[in-house]
């Protein structure tokens, strides 16, 4: 048992050493950390407070939400208590029977807090109310009402915007676990499958990719995360995708492709990350949505194609079987794009000639020619 656990631990450690760092996770999150940000840049986050609040996680957002309301209620509660204290409306001052307080029925800090809450959220129980005795109390009532509307609008708007962000719509767009390389239309292609799990469509969908790798320039500069454009093609057209069923997008590996110099044997030796993007507009909210995922060399299968996923029932309905969504089938595939290109070129040269049945070849002896020269 101990030997088995030791073996599993060694395998896990080896896999950890081989694990590649990736910029974009499979679910689309960017794994990047910013360090040594200048103080001026940090202030810019506060200047754009709306975006900053929207980007916060839910636990921080709810903390700000609760703190904003409780803090404003308590702050104005202290101010209402100060008004009552200065006007000697509190019971400890033993006001006379004819005394008219600034606020009726404020007896202490607790009742001041309750009056602040009732004023800001406009509950209005009718037990506590402002009188015309104090101009300060009237001004404070107006100030709290205006500030309460601002806080309520901002915080409720932030919660609503957070809930309705199209980022959640992207969770219903899924990519295949692996990318595959095989022949398609007589060309060597890299293929990826993408599906929309909702029946509502993405309007104006556009698919493209970026290959991230470390390159060395002729000047000797090392560029980490150098980006190379990867053009993906969809048989239905790259623009305005009819995304009602899963689509297979493919990239043709030609001389202009960064995958042209790779082969089935050397694929895992390369260090790259293929990031795939899908942009579109959510049909229900008209908000722009971007979905992304990434593939590292271990997730690219050479010599495979995707299994069939769409079928037609006897009732004439189309059925999508998502159990085969990421399933692959091994197929015969050239081990490199360069070999496939040279094979096609040689076949083209071979078939470009013409056969002439009337042509005969006559061999002339060199000795005969020499004797005739002597004569």
VOBA-1610 file (N, C-alpha, C; in pm, whole numbers, padded with zeros to 5 digits, always signed):
BEGIN
Unk+00083-00121+00000Unk+00000+00000+00000Unk+00087+00126+00000Unk+00195+00122+00080Unk+00285+00236+00088Unk+00358+00258-00044Unk+00396+00147-00109Unk+00463+00158-00239Unk+00369+00217-00344Unk+00241+00180-00339Unk+00142+00232-00434Unk+00125+00383-00415Unk+00115+00427-00288Unk+00100+00570-00262Unk+00224+00647-00306Unk+00343+00587-00284Unk+00466+00653-00325Unk+00472+00667-00477Unk+00424+00566-00549Unk+00422+00571-00696Unk+00328+00679-00745Unk+00208+00687-00683Unk+00112+00790-00722Unk+00167+00930-00694Unk+00239+00944-00583Unk+00296+01074-00549Unk+00403+01115-00649Unk+00485+01020-00692Unk+00589+01050-00790Unk+00528+01090-00924Unk+00421+01020-00962Unk+00354+01054-01088Unk+00295+01195-01080Unk+00235+01225-00964Unk+00176+01358-00946Unk+00283+01467-00950Unk+00398+01442-00890Unk+00506+01541-00891Unk+00562+01561-01031Unk+00573+01453-01107Unk+00621+01466-01245Unk+00525+01544-01331Unk+00395+01517-01312Unk+00295+01592-01388Unk+00297+01739-01350Unk+00323+01769-01221Unk+00331+01907-01177Unk+00448+01979-01241Unk+00560+01909-01260Unk+00675+01971-01325Unk+00648+01995-01472Unk+00572+01905-01536Unk+00543+01921-01679Unk+00430+02017-01705Unk+00357+02054-01599Unk+00242+02140-01618Unk+00287+02276-01668Unk+00224+02322-01775Unk+00261+02449-01836Unk+00177+02561-01778Unk+00240+02677-01768Unk+00166+02796-01725Unk+00079+02844-01841Unk-00042+02886-01811Unk-00133+02932-01915Unk-00189+03067-01874Unk-00205+03155-01974Unk-00256+03288-01949Unk-00407+03286-01930Unk-00477+03205-02010Unk-00622+03198-02005Unk-00661+03056-01963Unk-00742+03045-01860Unk-00787+02914-01814Unk-00894+02860-01908Unk-00934+02737-01887Unk-01032+02674-01975Unk-01168+02744-01967Unk-01200+02804-01852Unk-01328+02873-01839Unk-01318+03021-01874Unk-01204+03064-01928Unk-01193+03200-01981Unk-01134+03303-01887Unk-01096+03265-01766Unk-01037+03362-01674Unk-00891+03387-01708Unk-00848+03512-01697Unk-00711+03550-01729Unk-00624+03538-01604Unk-00521+03454-01612Unk-00432+03431-01499Unk-00312+03525-01511Unk-00329+03648-01468Unk-00223+03747-01476Unk-00225+03832-01350Unk-00109+03872-01308Unk-00095+03950-01185Unk-00019+04078-01215Unk-00070+04191-01166Unk-00006+04320-01187Unk+00070+04358-01059Unk+00196+04391-01076Unk+00278+04429-00962Unk+00338+04567-00979Unk+00368+04630-00866Unk+00431+04762-00864Unk+00352+04866-00943Unk+00221+04867-00921Unk+00136+04967-00987Unk+00154+05101-00916Unk+00171+05207-00992Unk+00192+05339-00934Unk+00068+05386-00860Unk+00091+05475-00764Unk-00019+05526-00684Unk-00119+05605-00768Unk-00070+05675-00871Unk-00160+05750-00958Unk-00256+05658-01030Unk-00206+05540-01068Unk-00292+05443-01135Unk-00397+05388-01040Unk-00361+05373-00913Unk-00458+05325-00814Unk-00568+05427-00792Unk-00530+05555-00795Unk-00631+05659-00780Unk-00728+05657-00897Unk-00679+05617-01015Unk-00766+05611-01133Unk-00879+05509-01114Unk-00855+05405-01034Unk-00960+05308-01006Unk-01072+05371-00924Unk-01036+05462-00834Unk-01138+05529-00755Unk-01212+05633-00838Unk-01142+05693-00936Unk-01209+05789-01023Unk-01317+05720-01106Unk-01289+05597-01148Unk-01388+05518-01222Unk-01454+05421-01124Unk-01523+05477-01026Unk-01577+05397-00917Unk-01685+05301-00964Unk-01760+05338-01069Unk-01867+05251-01118Unk-01812+05119-01170Unk-01710+05126-01256Unk-01650+05003-01309Unk-01582+04925-01198Unk-01519+04995-01105Unk-01452+04927-00994Unk-01552+04846-00911Unk-01667+04904-00883Unk-01770+04833-00805Unk-01826+04715-00883Unk-01845+04733-01014Unk-01898+04624-01095Unk-01801+04506-01102Unk-01670+04534-01103Unk-01571+04428-01115Unk-01545+04356-00983Unk-01597+04410-00872Unk-01574+04346-00742Unk-01647+04212-00733Unk-01593+04125-00652Unk-01661+03999-00626Unk-01784+04023-00540Unk-01875+03925-00544Unk-02003+03944-00477Unk-01987+03968-00327Unk-01893+03902-00263Unk-01879+03920-00118Unk-01835+04062-00083Unk-01748+04120-00165Unk-01707+04258-00140Unk-01817+04356-00177Unk-01889+04325-00285Unk-01998+04414-00327Unk-02108+04418-00221Unk-02147+04303-00167Unk-02250+04301-00065Unk-02203+04368+00064Unk-02073+04358+00093Unk-02020+04428+00211Unk-02032+04579+00193Unk-02000+04628+00074Unk-02014+04771+00047Unk-02160+04812+00049Unk-02247+04728-00004Unk-02390+04756-00008Unk-02446+04774+00133Unk-02416+04678+00220Unk-02467+04684+00357Unk-02403+04799+00434Unk-02271+04818+00415Unk-02202+04924+00488Unk-02252+05062+00447Unk-02283+05079+00318Unk-02329+05210+00271Unk-02461+05249+00337Unk-02554+05155+00344Unk-02684+05187+00404Unk-02675+05200+00556Unk-02612+05102+00622Unk-02601+05109+00768Unk-02520+05231+00812Unk-02412+05261+00738Unk-02330+05375+00773Unk-02405+05507+00761Unk-02482+05521+00651Unk-02557+05646+00635Unk-02668+05659+00739Unk-02734+05548+00773Unk-02839+05554+00875Unk-02780+05593+01011Unk-02668+05533+01045Unk-02607+05561+01174Unk-02551+05704+01180Unk-02489+05750+01069Unk-02433+05884+01067Unk-02542+05989+01085Unk-02650+05975+01008Unk-02758+06072+01022Unk-02832+06054+01155Unk-02831+05933+01211Unk-02887+05913+01344Unk-02812+05994+01448Unk-02678+05998+01435Unk-02599+06082+01526Unk-02631+06231+01507Unk-02652+06271+01381Unk-02683+06412+01355Unk-02820+06448+01413Unk-02918+06357+01397Unk-03050+06384+01455Unk-03042+06388+01608Unk-02959+06303+01666Unk-02941+06306+01812Unk-02875+06438+01855Unk-02780+06487+01772Unk-02714+06614+01804Unk-02813+06730+01797Unk-02902+06728+01699Unk-03003+06833+01689Unk-03094+06832+01812Unk-03138+06714+01851Unk-03226+06703+01969Unk-03152+06743+02096Unk-03023+06710+02103Unk-02945+06743+02222Unk-02924+06895+02233Unk-02889+06958+02120Unk-02865+07103+02122Unk-02994+07181+02148Unk-03106+07125+02098Unk-03234+07195+02120Unk-03299+07157+02252Unk-03229+07071+02329Unk-03277+07027+02462Unk-03414+06962+02453Unk-03425+06869+02352Unk-03550+06796+02336Unk-03549+06662+02410Unk-03435+06620+02461Unk-03422+06488+02521Unk-03483+06488+02662Unk-03527+06371+02710Unk-03593+06363+02842Unk-03504+06407+02957Unk-03371+06391+02942Unk-03284+06429+03054Unk-03278+06581+03078Unk-03329+06657+02983Unk-03334+06802+03003Unk-03468+06847+03065Unk-03558+06754+03086Unk-03689+06781+03147Unk-03759+06900+03077Unk-03789+06884+02948Unk-03855+06994+02875Unk-03993+07021+02933Unk-04037+07145+02921Unk-04169+07185+02973Unk-04280+07128+02887Unk-04402+07142+02936Unk-04518+07089+02864Unk-04538+07165+02734Unk-04509+07292+02733Unk-04530+07375+02613Unk-04411+07371+02517Unk-04309+07289+02547Unk-04189+07282+02464Unk-04219+07208+02332Unk-04182+07270+02221Unk-04201+07206+02088Unk-04065+07157+02039Unk-04046+07026+02031Unk-03915+06973+01988Unk-03895+06988+01837Unk-03770+06975+01793Unk-03741+06974+01648Unk-03799+06849+01583Unk-03787+06738+01652Unk-03840+06610+01602Unk-03920+06547+01714Unk-04041+06514+01684Unk-04127+06453+01784Unk-04080+06312+01820Unk-04088+06282+01953Unk-04066+06146+02003Unk-03925+06092+01979Unk-03825+06179+01986Unk-03686+06133+01990Unk-03641+06139+02136Unk-03614+06021+02192Unk-03581+06011+02334Unk-03437+05969+02359Unk-03363+05934+02255Unk-03225+05892+02275Unk-03161+05854+02142Unk-03046+05788+02152Unk-02971+05752+02032Unk-03044+05646+01950Unk-03111+05554+02018Unk-03183+05448+01946Unk-03299+05505+01865Unk-03377+05591+01927Unk-03489+05651+01854Unk-03439+05743+01742Unk-03322+05805+01761Unk-03264+05887+01654Unk-03224+05800+01534Unk-03167+05682+01564Unk-03131+05590+01456Unk-03255+05542+01381Unk-03361+05510+01454Unk-03485+05464+01390Unk-03547+05574+01303Unk-03541+05699+01352Unk-03595+05809+01273Unk-03511+05831+01146Unk-03379+05814+01158Unk-03293+05825+01040Unk-03327+05718+00937Unk-03348+05595+00983Unk-03384+05485+00893Unk-03518+05514+00824Unk-03618+05557+00901Unk-03750+05585+00845Unk-03746+05698+00743Unk-03661+05798+00769Unk-03651+05911+00678Unk-03587+05870+00546Unk-03478+05793+00553Unk-03402+05762+00432Unk-03473+05661+00343Unk-03540+05565+00402Unk-03610+05465+00321Unk-03757+05499+00304Unk-03797+05616+00352Unk-03935+05668+00336Unk-04040+05570+00386Unk-04014+05511+00503Unk-04115+05422+00562Unk-04230+05504+00618Unk-04198+05602+00702Unk-04299+05692+00755Unk-04404+05625+00840Unk-04366+05578+00960Unk-04464+05515+01049Unk-04562+05617+01108Unk-04526+05744+01108Unk-04617+05847+01160Unk-04602+05877+01307Unk-04510+05809+01375Unk-04491+05830+01518Unk-04390+05941+01544Unk-04282+05944+01461Unk-04181+06048+01473Unk-04188+06137+01349Unk-04179+06268+01367Unk-04187+06360+01254Unk-04115+06490+01288Unk-04073+06560+01183Unk-04005+06689+01198Unk-04109+06799+01213Unk-04081+06892+01303Unk-04169+07008+01320Unk-04105+07130+01254Unk-04182+07239+01246Unk-04129+07361+01186Unk-04053+07447+01286Unk-04020+07388+01401Unk-03955+07464+01506Unk-03808+07496+01471Unk-03740+07401+01403Unk-03596+07414+01379Unk-03567+07415+01230Unk-03499+07519+01183Unk-03453+07521+01044Unk-03343+07419+01019Unk-03262+07393+01123Unk-03154+07293+01109Unk-03212+07155+01081Unk-03319+07120+01148Unk-03381+06989+01128Unk-03440+06978+00988Unk-03497+07084+00937Unk-03554+07081+00801Unk-03443+07063+00698Unk-03333+07138+00717Unk-03219+07125+00625Unk-03161+06984+00630Unk-03149+06927+00750Unk-03095+06791+00765Unk-03187+06689+00700Unk-03319+06710+00710Unk-03414+06620+00645Unk-03397+06621+00494Unk-03381+06739+00436Unk-03362+06750+00292Unk-03231+06684+00249Unk-03124+06710+00325Unk-02993+06653+00290Unk-02996+06501+00295Unk-03057+06444+00398Unk-03061+06298+00408Unk-03148+06238+00298Unk-03257+06304+00263Unk-03344+06251+00158Unk-03271+06247+00024Unk-03198+06354-00008Unk-03124+06358-00135Unk-03012+06254-00136Unk-02935+06249-00027Unk-02825+06152-00020Unk-02878+06009-00021Unk-02991+05986+00042Unk-03049+05851+00041Unk-03089+05806-00097Unk-03144+05899-00179Unk-03180+05865-00317Unk-03055+05831-00398Unk-02946+05907-00377Unk-02821+05882-00450Unk-02763+05745-00413Unk-02756+05716-00284Unk-02703+05586-00240Unk-02789+05472-00291Unk-02919+05488-00282Unk-03010+05383-00326Unk-02998+05358-00476Unk-02988+05466-00554Unk-02978+05452-00700Unk-02847+05385-00738Unk-02737+05429-00676Unk-02606+05374-00711Unk-02594+05227-00674Unk-02628+05194-00551Unk-02608+05057-00505Unk-02704+04960-00572Unk-02831+04998-00584Unk-02927+04909-00652Unk-02893+04895-00800Unk-02847+05005-00862Unk-02805+04997-01002Unk-02685+04907-01019Unk-02590+04912-00923Unk-02472+04826-00931Unk-02509+04680-00917Unk-02601+04649-00826Unk-02646+04511-00808Unk-02717+04461-00935Unk-02804+04544-00992Unk-02875+04505-01113Unk-02780+04486-01230Unk-02683+04577-01243Unk-02586+04565-01352Unk-02499+04441-01336Unk-02466+04408-01212Unk-02385+04289-01186Unk-02461+04163-01223Unk-02589+04160-01191Unk-02669+04042-01221Unk-02688+04025-01371Unk-02708+04135-01441Unk-02741+04129-01584Unk-02618+04135-01674Unk-02498+04126-01619Unk-02378+04132-01703Unk-02374+04012-01797Unk-02333+04033-01923Unk-02331+03922-02019Unk-02226+03817-01990Unk-02144+03843-01887Unk-02043+03744-01850Unk-02107+03612-01812Unk-02224+03618-01750Unk-02294+03495-01712Unk-02349+03423-01835Unk-02384+03501-01938Unk-02432+03437-02062Unk-02322+03352-02125Unk-02198+03395-02105Unk-02087+03318-02161Unk-02071+03181-02100Unk-02128+03159-01981Unk-02118+03027-01919Unk-02195+02921-01998Unk-02291+02965-02081Unk-02369+02870-02160Unk-02311+02853-02300Unk-02192+02908-02324Unk-02116+02882-02447Unk-01999+02793-02408Unk-01989+02678-02469Unk-01886+02582-02430Unk-01801+02542-02549Unk-01672+02522-02523Unk-01576+02476-02624Unk-01539+02331-02594Unk-01491+02262-02695Unk-01446+02125-02675Unk-01323+02123-02585Unk-01307+02014-02513Unk-01196+02002-02418Unk-01063+02002-02492Unk-01058+01942-02608Unk-00935+01933-02686Unk-00956+01992-02825Unk-00846+02034-02885Unk-00843+02067-03027Unk-00781+01949-03101Unk-00820+01929-03225Unk-00771+01815-03302Unk-00709+01866-03432Unk-00618+01787-03486Unk-00553+01816-03615Unk-00577+01696-03706Unk-00641+01722-03819Unk-00667+01617-03917Unk-00695+01683-04052Unk-00718+01601-04152Unk-00745+01653-04287Unk-00892+01692-04298Unk-00916+01805-04364Unk-01052+01853-04389Unk-01051+01921-04526Unk-01128+01864-04618Unk-01129+01918-04754Unk-00996+01904-04825Unk-00921+01798-04793Unk-00792+01778-04856Unk-00680+01862-04797Unk-00706+01937-04690Unk-00606+02022-04628Unk-00591+01984-04481Unk-00471+02001-04431Unk-00447+01974-04291Unk-00496+02092-04208Unk-00583+02064-04111Unk-00649+02171-04036Unk-00645+02142-03887Unk-00650+02249-03810Unk-00671+02240-03665Unk-00817+02272-03639Unk-00888+02182-03572Unk-01032+02195-03554Unk-01069+02207-03407Unk-01169+02290-03379Unk-01222+02309-03245Unk-01374+02311-03256Unk-01440+02254-03158Unk-01587+02250-03159Unk-01640+02346-03053Unk-01744+02421-03086Unk-01805+02517-02994Unk-01956+02501-03003Unk-02023+02517-02889Unk-02168+02495-02884Unk-02235+02601-02798Unk-02357+02632-02834Unk-02443+02723-02758Unk-02547+02639-02686Unk-02545+02641-02552Unk-02635+02556-02475Unk-02775+02614-02461Unk-02793+02741-02498Unk-02926+02803-02495Unk-02985+02806-02635Unk-03118+02812-02641Unk-03184+02823-02770Unk-03182+02966-02824Unk-03164+03064-02735Unk-03149+03202-02780Unk-03012+03218-02844Unk-03004+03294-02953Unk-02883+03301-03033Unk-02793+03415-02988Unk-02668+03409-03034Unk-02576+03521-03025Unk-02577+03591-03160Unk-02608+03721-03160Unk-02622+03796-03284Unk-02486+03850-03325Unk-02455+03839-03454Unk-02329+03893-03506Unk-02207+03825-03449Unk-02211+03693-03433Unk-02099+03621-03374Unk-01974+03624-03463Unk-01857+03634-03400Unk-01730+03638-03472Unk-01629+03556-03394Unk-01557+03466-03460Unk-01462+03376-03396Unk-01322+03406-03450Unk-01226+03416-03360Unk-01087+03437-03399Unk-00997+03380-03289Unk-00868+03376-03316Unk-00774+03318-03220Unk-00644+03393-03214Unk-00572+03371-03104Unk-00439+03428-03082Unk-00348+03317-03033Unk-00229+03307-03096Unk-00130+03210-03050Unk-00027+03284-02966Unk-00016+03246-02839Unk+00076+03310-02747Unk+00199+03222-02731Unk+00314+03280-02754Unk+00439+03205-02740Unk+00553+03303-02711Unk+00664+03248-02670Unk+00784+03328-02643Unk+00872+03327-02767Unk+00905+03444-02819Unk+00985+03455-02941Unk+01111+03537-02913Unk+01213+03512-02994Unk+01339+03584-02987Unk+01357+03663-03115Unk+01363+03796-03105Unk+01376+03882-03222Unk+01520+03878-03276Unk+01540+03919-03403Unk+01677+03925-03457Unk+01768+04016-03377Unk+01710+04112-03306Unk+01792+04202-03224Unk+01830+04141-03090Unk+01783+04019-03062Unk+01817+03953-02938Unk+01720+03978-02825Unk+01606+04042-02854Unk+01507+04070-02751Unk+01413+03951-02735Unk+01391+03910-02612Unk+01298+03801-02583Unk+01161+03859-02552Unk+01062+03821-02633Unk+00925+03870-02615Unk+00841+03757-02557Unk+00799+03775-02433Unk+00711+03676-02369Unk+00566+03711-02401Unk+00487+03609-02426Unk+00346+03626-02464Unk+00333+03704-02595Unk+00420+03673-02690Unk+00407+03733-02823Unk+00281+03677-02889Unk+00200+03765-02948Unk+00071+03726-03002Unk+00077+03715-03155Unk+00026+03604-03205Unk+00017+03579-03349Unk-00129+03553-03383Unk-00179+03621-03484Unk-00319+03603-03523Unk-00341+03465-03584Unk-00448+03401-03543Unk-00488+03271-03597Unk-00626+03288-03659Unk-00636+03266-03787Unk-00764+03282-03857Unk-00841+03151-03856Unk-00961+03156-03803Unk-01048+03039-03801Unk-01158+03056-03905Unk-01197+02946-03963Unk-01298+02945-04068Unk-01414+02858-04024Unk-01533+02904-04056Unk-01655+02826-04032Unk-01722+02809-04168Unk-01767+02688-04196Unk-01829+02663-04327Unk-01952+02749-04349Unk-02020+02786-04239Unk-02140+02868-04252Unk-02108+03016-04267Unk-01977+03052-04262Unk-01939+03193-04273Unk-01892+03246-04139Unk-01785+03326-04141Unk-01725+03375-04017Unk-01808+03483-03949Unk-01889+03556-04025Unk-01968+03664-03969Unk-02114+03621-03959Unk-02182+03675-03856Unk-02325+03649-03836Unk-02354+03499-03832Unk-02290+03432-03736Unk-02305+03287-03726Unk-02448+03250-03687Unk-02498+03147-03754Unk-02627+03090-03716Unk-02600+02983-03612Unk-02593+03028-03486Unk-02541+02946-03378Unk-02652+02866-03311Unk-02729+02794-03388Unk-02840+02717-03333Unk-02797+02575-03298Unk-02686+02528-03354Unk-02633+02395-03327Unk-02482+02406-03313Unk-02417+02305-03255Unk-02271+02311-03239Unk-02200+02328-03373Unk-02097+02411-03372Unk-02019+02440-03492Unk-01877+02390-03474Unk-01817+02348-03583Unk-01675+02309-03584Unk-01598+02415-03661Unk-01512+02486-03590Unk-01429+02587-03653Unk-01292+02525-03682Unk-01229+02569-03790Unk-01101+02510-03827Unk-01005+02616-03879Unk-00878+02590-03857Unk-00769+02674-03904Unk-00686+02593-04002Unk-00670+02643-04124Unk-00593+02573-04227Unk-00444+02590-04199Unk-00373+02479-04187Unk-00230+02481-04161Unk-00157+02488-04295Unk-00127+02609-04340Unk-00053+02630-04465Unk+00081+02693-04433Unk+00148+02747-04537Unk+00281+02803-04516Unk+00279+02926-04426Unk+00166+02995-04421Unk+00155+03115-04338Unk+00113+03084-04195Unk+00086+02959-04165Unk+00040+02921-04032Unk+00157+02894-03939Unk+00150+02936-03813Unk+00258+02904-03718Unk+00267+02756-03685Unk+00165+02678-03721Unk+00167+02533-03698Unk+00233+02457-03813Unk+00277+02529-03917Unk+00328+02461-04037Unk+00456+02384-04007Unk+00539+02437-03917Unk+00667+02372-03888Unk+00654+02264-03781Unk+00534+02246-03726Unk+00514+02144-03624Unk+00476+02012-03688Unk+00499+01905-03617Unk+00462+01771-03663Unk+00405+01693-03546Unk+00358+01574-03575Unk+00300+01491-03470Unk+00404+01454-03365Unk+00531+01443-03407Unk+00636+01404-03314Unk+00687+01522-03230Unk+00684+01643-03288Unk+00744+01759-03220Unk+00640+01852-03158Unk+00513+01817-03165Unk+00408+01908-03117Unk+00424+01937-02968Unk+00449+01833-02888Unk+00458+01852-02743Unk+00587+01922-02701Unk+00684+01933-02793Unk+00808+02001-02760Unk+00795+02153-02772Unk+00692+02200-02838Unk+00671+02343-02855Unk+00600+02400-02732Unk+00631+02525-02703Unk+00570+02594-02590Unk+00482+02706-02644Unk+00352+02683-02645Unk+00257+02783-02695Unk+00124+02766-02623Unk+00040+02865-02640Unk-00097+02862-02589Unk-00189+02923-02693Unk-00284+02847-02737Unk-00380+02893-02837Unk-00505+02942-02765Unk-00533+03072-02776Unk-00650+03132-02713Unk-00754+03158-02821Unk-00875+03109-02798Unk-00984+03121-02895Unk-01091+03214-02836Unk-01137+03309-02916Unk-01236+03408-02873Unk-01363+03394-02957Unk-01475+03415-02893Unk-01605+03423-02960Unk-01674+03549-02911Unk-01693+03646-03001Unk-01762+03771-02969Unk-01902+03768-03029Unk-01997+03824-02957Unk-02133+03830-03008Unk-02219+03918-02920Unk-02342+03939-02962Unk-02439+04020-02889Unk-02549+03930-02837Unk-02577+03940-02708Unk-02682+03858-02646Unk-02817+03902-02699Unk-02894+03808-02748Unk-03022+03839-02811Unk-03122+03898-02711Unk-03118+03852-02586Unk-03218+03895-02488Unk-03192+04035-02435Unk-03063+04072-02417Unk-03031+04200-02353Unk-02959+04297-02446Unk-02920+04254-02566Unk-02845+04337-02661Unk-02710+04382-02605Unk-02655+04309-02509Unk-02525+04340-02451Unk-02418+04258-02522Unk-02299+04317-02539Unk-02189+04249-02605Unk-02128+04145-02511Unk-02101+04029-02565Unk-02050+03918-02485Unk-01926+03860-02552Unk-01825+03828-02472Unk-01706+03760-02523Unk-01680+03634-02442Unk-01661+03523-02513Unk-01630+03395-02451Unk-01493+03352-02501Unk-01411+03299-02413Unk-01276+03259-02453Unk-01234+03133-02379Unk-01142+03063-02440Unk-01080+02945-02379Unk-00941+02932-02438Unk-00865+02834-02391Unk-00728+02820-02440Unk-00692+02672-02450Unk-00590+02646-02532Unk-00539+02511-02553Unk-00387+02515-02549Unk-00328+02425-02472Unk-00184+02408-02468Unk-00148+02283-02549Unk-00020+02260-02580Unk+00015+02145-02668Unk-00041+02012-02622Unk-00051+01990-02490Unk-00104+01861-02442Unk-00252+01846-02473Unk-00320+01953-02505Unk-00463+01949-02534Unk-00493+01952-02684Unk-00389+01941-02766Unk-00406+01935-02912Unk-00375+01793-02956Unk-00472+01724-03011Unk-00459+01583-03051Unk-00433+01576-03200Unk-00319+01519-03238Unk-00282+01507-03379Unk-00335+01373-03432Unk-00405+01378-03544Unk-00455+01257-03606Unk-00591+01213-03555Unk-00673+01309-03510Unk-00806+01278-03461Unk-00907+01374-03524Unk-01032+01335-03523Unk-01143+01422-03562Unk-01254+01405-03459Unk-01348+01499-03460Unk-01458+01494-03363Unk-01565+01395-03409Unk-01624+01328-03311Unk-01732+01234-03341Unk-01858+01312-03380Unk-01947+01244-03453Unk-02072+01307-03496Unk-02158+01338-03374Unk-02229+01450-03381Unk-02306+01496-03265Unk-02450+01527-03300Unk-02479+01559-03427Unk-02614+01596-03469Unk-02675+01481-03547Unk-02798+01448-03513Unk-02872+01342-03583Unk-03015+01387-03606Unk-03088+01312-03684Unk-03227+01343-03715Unk-03316+01228-03673Unk-03418+01257-03594Unk-03507+01154-03544Unk-03610+01116-03649Unk-03687+01011-03618Unk-03791+00967-03711Unk-03904+01069-03723Unk-03918+01151-03621Unk-04023+01254-03625Unk-03983+01376-03705Unk-03860+01375-03759Unk-03814+01489-03838Unk-03749+01598-03756Unk-03722+01571-03627Unk-03657+01670-03542Unk-03507+01644-03539Unk-03431+01751-03524Unk-03287+01740-03512Unk-03249+01728-03365Unk-03158+01638-03338Unk-03118+01609-03199Unk-02967+01624-03186Unk-02925+01693-03081Unk-02782+01713-03053Unk-02746+01630-02930Unk-02652+01539-02948Unk-02608+01451-02840Unk-02479+01507-02781Unk-02490+01573-02667Unk-02373+01638-02608Unk-02280+01539-02539Unk-02318+01413-02532Unk-02226+01313-02477Unk-02108+01291-02570Unk-02125+01323-02698Unk-02017+01309-02797Unk-01951+01444-02828Unk-01980+01545-02747Unk-01933+01679-02782Unk-01781+01686-02789Unk-01711+01631-02692Unk-01565+01636-02690Unk-01503+01502-02727Unk-01585+01406-02771Unk-01533+01275-02807Unk-01461+01284-02942Unk-01347+01218-02952Unk-01267+01221-03075Unk-01249+01080-03131Unk-01226+01074-03261Unk-01205+00947-03331Unk-01073+00956-03405Unk-00990+00854-03392Unk-00859+00855-03459Unk-00876+00830-03609Unk-00809+00910-03690Unk-00817+00898-03835Unk-00676+00905-03893Unk-00663+00860-04017Unk-00533+00864-04085Unk-00500+01009-04120Unk-00387+01055-04076Unk-00348+01195-04093Unk-00199+01203-04122Unk-00156+01289-04215Unk-00011+01310-04237Unk+00054+01360-04109Unk+00177+01318-04086Unk+00241+01354-03960Unk+00293+01497-03958Unk+00287+01569-04071Unk+00324+01710-04073Unk+00261+01776-04195Unk+00240+01906-04188Unk+00181+01980-04299Unk+00279+01991-04415Unk+00409+01996-04385Unk+00510+02007-04490Unk+00508+01885-04580Unk+00489+01766-04520Unk+00483+01643-04599Unk+00360+01643-04690Unk+00246+01685-04637Unk+00125+01690-04718Unk+00140+01790-04831Unk+00205+01901-04805Unk+00225+02003-04909Unk+00317+01950-05019Unk+00430+01883-04983Unk+00521+01828-05083Unk+00457+01716-05162Unk+00372+01635-05097Unk+00303+01526-05165Unk+00209+01581-05272Unk+00136+01684-05239Unk+00046+01745-05338Unk+00125+01808-05452Unk+00239+01871-05419Unk+00320+01936-05521Unk+00378+01834-05617Unk+00423+01720-05565Unk+00480+01616-05651Unk+00374+01554-05740Unk+00253+01535-05686Unk+00144+01480-05769Unk+00106+01577-05879Unk+00109+01705-05849Unk+00077+01806-05950Unk+00180+01805-06062Unk+00310+01794-06028Unk+00415+01789-06131Unk+00406+01662-06214Unk+00368+01554-06149Unk+00359+01427-06220Unk+00246+01427-06321Unk+00136+01489-06287Unk+00019+01490-06376Unk+00021+01606-06475Unk+00121+01694-06467Unk+00123+01808-06560Unk+00180+01773-06696Unk+00248+01654-06715Unk+00303+01615-06845Unk+00198+01547-06932Unk+00232+01526-07063Unk+00141+01463-07160Unk+00212+01348-07228Unk+00143+01239-07250Unk+00198+01120-07313Unk+00180+01130-07465Unk+00289+01106-07545Unk+00283+01109-07693Unk+00316+00971-07746Unk+00216+00893-07789Unk+00241+00755-07835Unk+00330+00749-07959Unk+00337+00854-08044Unk+00416+00854-08169Unk+00564+00881-08145Unk+00600+00914-08023Unk+00740+00947-07995Unk+00820+00819-07983Unk+00939+00812-08059Unk+01030+00697-08052Unk+01168+00749-08017Unk+01243+00667-07948Unk+01376+00705-07904Unk+01475+00618-07978Unk+01573+00680-08047Unk+01676+00608-08123Unk+01811+00636-08062Unk+01885+00530-08029Unk+02016+00544-07967Unk+02123+00543-08075Unk+02214+00642-08074Unk+02321+00654-08174Unk+02451+00613-08110Unk+02528+00524-08178Unk+02655+00475-08126Unk+02763+00582-08144Unk+02845+00602-08043Unk+02949+00703-08048Unk+03067+00659-08135Unk+03093+00527-08149Unk+03206+00478-08229Unk+03181+00500-08378Unk+03058+00483-08420Unk+03025+00503-08560Unk+03050+00649-08599Unk+03011+00735-08516Unk+03030+00877-08543Unk+03179+00910-08554Unk+03261+00844-08474Unk+03405+00871-08477Unk+03469+00825-08606Unk+03427+00704-08662Unk+03481+00656-08788Unk+03447+00746-08904Unk+03322+00795-08903Unk+03281+00882-09012Unk+03362+01012-09012Unk+03405+01055-08898Unk+03481+01178-08889Unk+03620+01159-08952Unk+03679+01037-08930Unk+03810+01008-08988Unk+03805+01005-09140Unk+03701+00955-09200Unk+03692+00948-09345Unk+03681+01090-09402
//
